[in-house]
Amino acid sequence: MTSLLALSACKTHKPIVQVPVKTVERKVATLVPVYIPGDSTIVSAYFECDSLNNVLLKEISEQKSKNIATKFNFSNGELNYSAETKPDTVYISSDTIYVEKEIPLEIEIPLVEYRQTKFQNTFYIIGLISTAIFIVFMITEIKNINFLKFK
């Protein structure tokens, strides 16, 4: 009986279970605007003077990009040049990946050290009943003893 009580007195602790980290990835395709600024142009004009002091346009050349609209005007010895640039916005697709992680928090729960299991509680009740029976037995035996014999 004593060995059964000694073996059932200690309860083993449950191992700690590690909760896996849950990750969720979302892929979102968005259009990112990229601003293309206005462009520039270069004009080269070569003039000559003749023997009568008249200015003659010898050669004119222009280098520009395809987004520039230009206008030339040459009148009365004056060169008027206008360039119109159109700034543009280009949209480039971009894939953004959002990663969400659910990280479990470790919460310490205080342990109650001396809580009895059902098995231990059963032996405790059996012990109380047997002690009560023993006390009742001893009281009845004491009443049955004749103290007058010992005198």
Secondary structure, DSSP 8 states (H G I E B T S, - for coil): -HHHHHHHS------------EEEEEEEEEEEEEEE-----EEEEEEEE-TTS-EEEEEEEEE--TTEEEEEEEETTEEEEEEEE--EEEEEEEEEEEEEEE----------TT---HHHHHHHHHHHHHHHHHHHHHHHHHHHS-TTTT-
